[in-house]
Amino acid sequence: MQFRDLKIQYKALKEEIDAGIAAVIDSSAFILGKPVTELEEKLAAYVGRKYCVTCGNGTDAIQLALMAMDIGPEDVVFVPDYTYFATAGAPAILGATPVFTDIEPDTFNMSPDSLEEQIKKTLAEGKTPKAVIPADLFGQPSDYDRILPIAEKYGLKVIEDGAQGFGGSIRGKRACSFGDISITSFFPAKPLGCYGDGGAVFTDDPQIDRRLRSLRALGKSPEDKYDNREIGINSRLDTLQAAILLPKLKAFSEYELEDVNKVADRYTERLREKYVTPKVLSAFQSSWAQYTILCENETQRTAVREALNRNDIPTMIYYPRCLHQQKAFAGRTFSDADYRHSIDATKRCLSLPIYPYLKEEETDRICEIMLTL
């Protein structure tokens, strides 16, 4: 069994994917070819934004979003403590200071209460709060009903990190449509993944759209690629990856999102009496980048992992340490008391195999092993 079986998806979409790849090779338009433009238009329409600018990967997407909003040295950017490093690494590489917030224990997403607490601390220290990057962890959008008013209250820009949230929604409003600007990732294991690296930035602002297209091409002007107006980066989505993503986006929107939710429902129905299963908030929908439970403690988690491993069933721990515990931020002083839910998650979380093509008998087998422990 695979943790996220990409081969079975390829078999289902092989004819369309192979035809798209062959067309790109035949055209030899490997950089910013027609499929890239088509994909950007379809992605923007899907999430409900006016513009989509694709790029090399999800980390670059965050960096490009920050650059387009002129966030850099002396600025403070608030990010959840429990997420992938890129959410904090992107502002840090631009010279901004990531300040970490705790998470909600039931959704693993940014805690609005912790966010406001950290904003007040930052202001009291005389620093400049500039932006907040909520990460839509494991497929469920962050609580934007509460986060957006807090950001508005303190004059913060909101960059939605939808790297894991693509396909999720709140009352039908899709992930990557919240805040001032939003991003996603097409890393192969993401809800919508390509066969390499890829990412995208979404906006409703035509000026931001134009600037993003310049910044992803080393700051070039729209008229002359050798006329560089500012310092940018070299980050473009390959045409081959766009050709692969087009049929995958079609399948994702037509049936994969619905099917992966059925898999999650089967897990929850079987496991909720023995384990803390993921909570999807009312009127929210998850795209299930991961199905992550909480075990009672590290001992139980180890026992579950070992039992599943003996049956050739892979599991993953997202994430084994918080961002404030990363060596890259060792020069700063943090209080673990500010991140008790994040720390607890690192000790108890366990992610199980999940993807739209996972069969009912496979989820039943996983659950039966876990329920006998």
C-alpha positions as CSV (number, residue, x, y, z in Angstrom):
1,M,0.0,0.0,0.0
2,Q,1.2,3.5,-0.8
3,F,0.7,6.5,1.5
4,R,-0.6,8.5,-1.4
5,D,-0.7,6.3,-4.5
6,L,0.2,8.5,-7.5
7,K,0.6,5.5,-9.8
8,I,-3.1,4.5,-9.6
9,Q,-4.1,8.0,-10.4
10,Y,-1.8,8.0,-13.4
11,K,-3.4,4.8,-14.7
12,A,-6.8,6.4,-14.5
13,L,-5.7,9.6,-16.3
14,K,-2.9,8.0,-18.5
15,E,-4.5,8.8,-21.9
16,E,-5.0,12.5,-21.2
17,I,-1.7,13.0,-19.4
18,D,0.3,11.2,-22.1
19,A,-1.4,13.2,-24.8
20,G,-0.7,16.5,-23.0
21,I,3.0,15.6,-22.6
22,A,3.3,14.5,-26.2
23,A,1.7,17.8,-27.4
24,V,4.2,19.9,-25.4
25,I,7.2,17.9,-26.8
26,D,5.8,18.2,-30.3
27,S,5.5,22.0,-29.9
28,S,8.9,22.4,-28.1
29,A,7.4,25.3,-26.1
30,F,8.8,24.1,-22.8
31,I,8.8,27.4,-21.0
32,L,5.5,29.4,-20.6
33,G,3.8,27.5,-23.4
34,K,0.1,27.6,-24.1
35,P,-0.8,25.0,-21.4
36,V,0.6,27.3,-18.7
37,T,-1.8,30.1,-19.7
38,E,-4.7,27.7,-20.0
39,L,-3.9,26.3,-16.6
40,E,-3.7,29.7,-15.0
41,E,-7.1,30.7,-16.3
42,K,-8.7,27.5,-15.1
43,L,-7.1,27.6,-11.7
44,A,-8.3,31.2,-11.2
45,A,-11.8,30.3,-12.2
46,Y,-11.8,27.2,-10.0
47,V,-10.7,29.1,-6.8
48,G,-12.7,32.2,-7.6
49,R,-9.9,34.7,-8.1
50,K,-9.4,37.0,-11.0
51,Y,-5.8,36.1,-11.6
52,C,-3.4,33.2,-11.2
53,V,0.4,33.3,-11.7
54,T,2.1,29.9,-11.7
55,C,5.7,29.5,-10.5
56,G,8.3,26.9,-9.7
57,N,7.1,25.7,-6.3
58,G,5.0,26.5,-3.3
59,T,7.8,28.1,-1.3
60,D,8.6,30.4,-4.2
61,A,4.9,31.2,-4.3
62,I,5.0,32.5,-0.7
63,Q,8.1,34.5,-1.4
64,L,6.6,36.0,-4.5
65,A,3.5,37.0,-2.7
66,L,5.5,38.6,0.1
67,M,7.7,40.5,-2.5
68,A,4.7,41.7,-4.4
69,M,3.4,43.2,-1.2
70,D,6.8,44.8,-0.3
71,I,7.3,42.8,2.8
72,G,10.9,42.5,3.9
73,P,13.5,43.7,6.6
74,E,12.1,45.1,9.8
75,D,8.6,43.6,9.1
76,V,6.9,41.0,11.3
77,V,5.0,38.2,9.7
78,F,2.8,35.9,11.8
79,V,2.7,32.2,10.9
80,P,1.4,29.1,12.7
81,D,4.0,27.3,14.8
82,Y,2.8,23.9,13.5
83,T,3.2,23.7,9.8
84,Y,5.8,23.1,7.1
85,F,9.0,25.2,7.4
86,A,8.4,27.1,4.1
87,T,5.6,29.2,5.7
88,A,8.2,30.7,8.0
89,G,11.3,30.3,5.8
90,A,9.9,32.4,3.0
91,P,9.5,35.6,5.0
92,A,12.8,34.9,6.8
93,I,14.8,34.7,3.6
94,L,13.5,38.2,2.7
95,G,14.7,39.6,6.0
96,A,11.3,39.7,7.7
97,T,10.8,38.2,11.2
98,P,8.4,35.3,11.5
99,V,6.5,35.3,14.7
100,F,4.8,32.1,15.6
101,T,1.2,31.5,16.9
102,D,-0.2,28.4,18.5
103,I,-2.9,26.3,16.8
104,E,-6.4,25.2,17.5
105,P,-6.2,21.7,19.0
106,D,-9.1,20.3,17.0
107,T,-8.3,21.6,13.5
108,F,-4.4,22.0,13.7
109,N,-4.9,25.5,12.1
110,M,-3.8,28.9,13.3
111,S,-5.4,30.0,16.6
112,P,-7.0,33.4,16.2
113,D,-6.7,34.0,19.9
114,S,-3.0,33.2,19.8
115,L,-2.6,35.4,16.7
116,E,-4.1,38.5,18.5
117,E,-2.0,37.8,21.6
118,Q,1.2,37.7,19.5
119,I,0.3,40.8,17.6
120,K,-0.1,42.7,20.9
121,K,3.2,41.4,22.2
122,T,4.9,42.5,18.9
123,L,3.4,46.0,19.2
124,A,4.5,46.3,22.8
125,E,8.0,45.5,21.8
126,G,7.9,48.4,19.3
127,K,8.2,46.1,16.2
128,T,6.2,46.5,13.0
129,P,3.5,43.9,12.3
130,K,2.9,43.6,8.6
131,A,1.3,40.4,7.5
132,V,-0.2,37.1,8.6
133,I,0.2,33.8,6.7
134,P,-2.5,31.3,7.9
135,A,-1.7,27.8,6.6
136,D,-4.7,25.6,5.6
137,L,-3.2,22.5,7.2
138,F,-4.1,19.0,6.1
139,G,-6.8,20.3,3.6
140,Q,-9.1,22.4,5.8
141,P,-9.1,26.2,5.4
142,S,-8.1,28.2,8.4
143,D,-10.8,30.1,10.4
144,Y,-10.9,33.1,8.2
145,D,-14.2,34.3,9.8
146,R,-12.1,35.1,12.8
147,I,-8.6,35.8,11.3
148,L,-9.6,38.3,8.7
149,P,-11.3,40.8,11.2
150,I,-8.2,40.5,13.5
151,A,-5.9,41.3,10.5
152,E,-8.1,44.3,9.6
153,K,-8.1,45.6,13.1
154,Y,-4.3,45.8,13.2
155,G,-3.8,46.7,9.5
156,L,-2.2,43.4,8.5
157,K,-2.1,41.9,5.0
158,V,-3.3,38.3,4.8
159,I,-1.5,35.8,2.6
160,E,-3.4,32.5,2.5
161,D,-1.0,29.5,2.5
162,G,-3.3,27.1,0.6
163,A,-0.4,24.7,-0.2
164,Q,-2.4,21.9,1.5
165,G,-5.8,23.5,1.4
166,F,-6.5,23.6,-2.4
167,G,-10.0,22.3,-2.9
168,G,-11.2,23.0,0.6
169,S,-13.9,25.6,1.2
170,I,-15.9,27.6,3.7
171,R,-19.6,27.9,2.8
172,G,-18.7,27.2,-0.8
173,K,-16.0,29.8,-1.0
174,R,-12.9,27.9,-2.0
175,A,-9.5,27.8,-0.5
176,C,-7.0,30.2,-2.2
177,S,-9.6,32.9,-2.4
178,F,-9.2,34.3,1.1
179,G,-7.2,37.3,2.2
180,D,-5.3,39.8,0.1
181,I,-3.3,37.2,-1.8
182,S,-3.1,33.4,-1.7
183,I,-0.8,30.6,-2.8
184,T,-0.8,26.9,-3.4
185,S,1.7,24.1,-4.1
186,F,1.7,21.4,-6.8
187,F,4.2,19.2,-5.0
188,P,3.2,15.6,-6.1
189,A,1.6,14.6,-2.8
190,K,-0.6,17.7,-2.5
191,P,-4.4,17.5,-3.2
192,L,-3.6,18.8,-6.8
193,G,0.0,17.7,-7.6
194,C,2.2,17.6,-10.6
195,Y,5.1,15.3,-11.5
196,G,7.8,17.5,-10.0
197,D,7.6,20.9,-8.3
198,G,5.1,23.7,-9.0
199,G,3.2,26.4,-7.4
200,A,0.8,29.3,-8.0
201,V,-0.1,32.7,-6.6
202,F,-3.7,34.1,-6.7
203,T,-4.9,37.7,-6.6
204,D,-7.8,40.0,-7.6
205,D,-5.5,43.0,-8.0
206,P,-4.4,43.6,-11.7
207,Q,-1.3,45.6,-10.5
208,I,-0.2,42.7,-8.2
209,D,-0.8,40.3,-11.1
210,R,1.5,42.2,-13.4
211,R,4.1,42.6,-10.7
212,L,4.0,38.9,-9.9
213,R,4.6,38.0,-13.6
214,S,7.6,40.3,-13.5
215,L,9.0,39.1,-10.2
216,R,8.9,35.4,-11.3
217,A,11.1,36.4,-14.3
218,L,13.9,38.2,-12.5
219,G,11.9,41.5,-12.4
220,K,11.7,41.9,-16.2
221,S,9.5,44.6,-17.8
222,P,6.4,43.4,-19.7
223,E,7.8,44.7,-23.0
224,D,11.5,43.6,-22.8
225,K,12.9,40.6,-21.0
226,Y,16.3,42.2,-20.9
227,D,14.9,45.3,-19.2
228,N,14.9,44.4,-15.5
229,R,13.0,46.9,-13.4
230,E,13.6,45.3,-10.0
231,I,15.2,42.3,-8.3
232,G,13.1,39.2,-8.8
233,I,13.6,35.5,-8.9
234,N,13.6,32.9,-11.6
235,S,10.6,30.7,-10.9
236,R,8.4,29.5,-13.7
237,L,6.1,26.4,-14.0
238,D,7.3,24.2,-16.8
239,T,4.9,23.7,-19.7
240,L,5.1,19.9,-19.2
241,Q,3.9,20.3,-15.6
242,A,1.0,22.5,-16.8
243,A,0.0,19.9,-19.3
244,I,0.0,17.2,-16.6
245,L,-2.0,19.4,-14.2
246,L,-4.8,20.2,-16.7
247,P,-6.3,16.7,-16.8
248,K,-5.6,16.3,-13.1
249,L,-7.5,19.5,-12.3
250,K,-10.5,18.2,-14.3
251,A,-10.5,14.9,-12.4
252,F,-10.0,16.7,-9.1
253,S,-13.0,19.0,-9.6
254,E,-15.3,16.3,-11.2
255,Y,-14.8,13.4,-8.8
256,E,-11.6,13.2,-6.8
257,L,-12.5,15.8,-4.2
258,E,-15.8,14.0,-3.5
259,D,-14.1,10.6,-3.4
260,V,-11.4,11.6,-1.0
261,N,-14.0,13.0,1.4
262,K,-15.8,9.6,1.3
263,V,-12.5,7.9,2.3
264,A,-12.1,10.4,5.2
265,D,-15.7,9.7,6.3
266,R,-15.0,5.9,6.4
267,Y,-12.0,6.5,8.6
268,T,-13.8,8.8,10.9
269,E,-16.8,6.4,11.2
270,R,-14.6,3.5,12.2
271,L,-11.9,5.3,14.3
272,R,-13.7,8.0,16.3
273,E,-14.5,5.9,19.3
274,K,-10.9,5.0,20.0
275,Y,-8.8,7.9,18.5
276,V,-9.2,11.7,18.2
277,T,-10.2,12.0,14.6
278,P,-10.0,15.2,12.5
279,K,-12.7,17.8,13.0
280,V,-14.1,19.6,10.0
281,L,-15.8,22.8,11.2
282,S,-19.5,23.5,10.3
283,A,-19.9,24.8,6.7
284,F,-16.2,23.9,6.0
285,Q,-15.0,21.3,3.5
286,S,-11.5,19.7,3.6
287,S,-9.6,18.4,0.6
288,W,-7.7,16.0,2.9
289,A,-4.1,16.6,2.0
290,Q,-3.6,14.3,5.0
291,Y,-5.9,12.4,7.3
292,T,-4.3,13.1,10.7
293,I,-5.5,11.6,14.0
294,L,-4.3,12.3,17.5
295,C,-3.2,9.3,19.6
296,E,-3.4,9.3,23.3
297,N,0.3,9.7,23.7
298,E,3.6,9.0,22.0
299,T,3.6,5.4,23.3
300,Q,0.3,4.6,21.6
301,R,1.4,6.4,18.4
302,T,4.5,4.2,18.3
303,A,2.4,1.1,18.8
304,V,0.0,2.1,16.0
305,R,2.9,2.8,13.6
306,E,4.6,-0.4,14.3
307,A,1.5,-2.5,13.9
308,L,0.6,-0.9,10.6
309,N,4.2,-1.1,9.4
310,R,4.2,-4.9,10.1
311,N,1.3,-5.1,7.6
312,D,3.1,-2.9,5.0
313,I,0.9,0.1,5.7
314,P,2.9,3.4,5.7
315,T,2.2,6.3,8.1
316,M,3.7,9.7,8.5
317,I,4.2,12.2,11.3
318,Y,3.4,15.7,10.2
319,Y,5.2,17.4,12.0
320,P,7.7,16.0,14.5
321,R,8.8,19.4,15.7
322,C,7.3,22.9,15.9
323,L,8.8,25.9,13.9
324,H,10.0,27.5,17.1
325,Q,12.0,24.4,17.8
326,Q,13.8,24.5,14.5
327,K,17.6,25.0,14.7
328,A,17.2,27.8,12.0
329,F,15.5,29.9,14.7
330,A,17.8,28.9,17.6
331,G,19.1,32.4,18.0
332,R,15.7,33.6,19.3
333,T,14.0,33.1,22.7
334,F,10.7,31.3,22.8
335,S,8.4,30.1,25.6
336,D,6.9,26.7,25.1
337,A,3.9,27.9,27.1
338,D,2.9,29.9,24.1
339,Y,2.7,26.8,21.9
340,R,1.2,24.1,24.1
341,H,-1.2,22.9,21.4
342,S,1.4,22.8,18.7
343,I,3.8,20.9,21.0
344,D,1.1,18.4,21.9
345,A,0.3,17.8,18.2
346,T,3.9,16.9,17.5
347,K,3.8,14.2,20.1
348,R,0.5,12.7,19.3
349,C,-0.3,13.3,15.6
350,L,-0.3,10.5,13.1
351,S,-1.3,10.7,9.4
352,L,-2.8,7.7,7.6
353,P,-2.8,6.8,3.9
354,I,-5.5,8.8,2.0
355,Y,-6.2,9.5,-1.6
356,P,-9.3,9.4,-3.8
357,Y,-8.5,5.9,-5.2
358,L,-8.1,4.2,-1.8
359,K,-10.4,1.3,-1.7
360,E,-13.0,0.6,1.0
361,E,-11.5,-2.7,1.8
362,E,-8.1,-1.0,2.3
363,T,-9.4,1.5,4.8
364,D,-11.3,-1.3,6.6
365,R,-8.0,-3.2,6.9
366,I,-6.2,-0.2,8.3
367,C,-9.0,0.5,10.8
368,E,-9.3,-3.2,11.9
369,I,-5.5,-3.3,12.8
370,M,-5.8,0.0,14.7
371,L,-8.9,-1.0,16.6
372,T,-7.3,-4.3,17.9
373,L,-4.5,-2.4,19.7
